[in-house]
Amino acid sequence: MKKINALMIQPKTPQTFWSHDLSLKAAGFKAVMPPLGLMTIAAMLPENYDVTLIDMNVSDLEIRDIEQSDMVFLTGMWIHRESFLKIVNMCHELGKTIVAGGPLVQSAYGRSGDYLESEKIDHLILYEAENNLPDFLWDYERGIAKKVYDNKEKPALNLTPSPRFDIINPYDYACMALQFSRGCPFNCEFCDIVQMFGRIPRTKSPAQFMREVEDLYDTGYRGRLFIVDDNFIANRKAVKEMLKLLAAWQEEHDYPYLLFTEASIDLAKDDELLNLMKRSGFTSVFVGIESPDSATLSAINKNQNATCDMDKAIEKIQRAGIEVMGGFILGFDTDTDDVFDRQLAFIRRNGIPQSMVGLLAAMPNTDLFKRLEQEGRLIENDNPHSGDNVDTVLNFVPVMPAPQLVEGYKRVIAQTYAPKNYFARALKVISRLPDLRITDLYMAEPWKIKLADSKLTNHPHKRKLMVEFVKLLFSGFGVHALWFIIRASRYGLLALPTAIELAFRGRHYVSVAGRIAHAKPQPVTVSENKREYAPLLMKHLPSLGK
């Protein structure tokens, strides 16, 4: 078979809360995590494909890289659109075959306004690759490849190979990534997970997932591991079976991995599951909280939040030793004038250091997008959705006057990440973690010693980290950080690794919050709207661009 030089490109991620630029630099890393999707696609290619992966968050893309390739595989999310289009144009001008897929392609293809410049892309792989990539490769070998491959069936994940770790340098990244499941049983109005992966969660077998863990272990990588599932606990039975194996493996191998993931808040209702995650080495979980208002949660179909005491649920997860990272959204139709103060109060009393507060964005294909489209409330602009809901770009007409919404959002961001407020929350979460005094733990749960020790021993850039830590302490931010670390130490020596990490993360959050607080709303235009919505548009739109 003819040898094919395949170049895989991960677009550049702009600075956001998620990019952790300052924290990464301090810790000696180049990017947050590797492009798991491309690494998995690489494992699906035949042996005659010689794969090179360039992650533009790690290294620059050079013209010669493209010139030496026969085919370019490209992916990305909405947040990568600017970088994605630059890559498409570069590859198109050099006459290379471009194969593109992923969330951006899935959401943008076929919508009015060609946000992909799809005429320059040779082949589009829509939906899930396990169904569509083999058909494309078969046709391509025979010279009959189509423009679009769009089999919508949901494949079994036993078809998914272990990712190609050999095409990256693991220590370029702050964490590695693996996937256990796809899909979510919930259908929140603003979320596109169900549209992409369905409401019936599909999982890899526990043995299959553990083989991937072993493959990662064989690379020599030790450190943080992100389980990228959109709702890790969507299939309770399957995840418990896997966690029993993972907990035993982690303890046997002295906890080489500190794990984190995304899960729904009903995690707190399942003591067995929570305990298994704790024993498996999970140290944090991202939870979509969205709003403290139960009426809003019901309106957006987030009933799993509306029907529980979220304060108690968050505290229960924290007291299990798992930090809660929270997602919050402003701009729902039901938001009242006091929503900003209520968000601030909720974040403060629950001790959530990493509180991702964003403006609502209508993602294509979601129920929210469809509703707003029918109501004539979508906004057209050069950036239909940046993919980063912590900027100040609105892509729809909100019920609350737009200037009030944007200014209230900026106030929430500014107060949330004022250093004093951030470290107060960080100290609260440390106070809720289980006993962090070595002498007490050694007698009760010695496995926790191993887990805490791995935070100190598994960092590949210890010397650089210490140098950057000294620099941080002598910065303007450092006064707050040092006082926080001193106060955190009273909860035990094992609290110090977590406190130092929270200090580095806080410096990044404060920096991004400052950028958001000074951002100016983007000028916008509105597409043709139904006549019955004209009063709403006239009421809210004139001041959007001011």
Beta strands, then each sheet from edge to edge (+ up, - down):
strand 1: 4-10
strand 2: 49-55
strand 3: 71-74
strand 4: 97-101
strand 5: 123-125
strand 6: 148-149
strand 7: 175-178
strand 8: 181-182
strand 9: 202-203
strand 10: 223-227
strand 11: 257-262
strand 12: 282-290
strand 13: 323-330
strand 14: 355-359
strand 15: 379-380
strand 16: 525-526
sheet 1: 2+ 1+ 3+ 4+ 5+ 6+
sheet 2: 7+ 10+ 11+ 12+ 13+ 14+
sheet 3: 8+ 9-
sheet 4: 15+ 16-
end
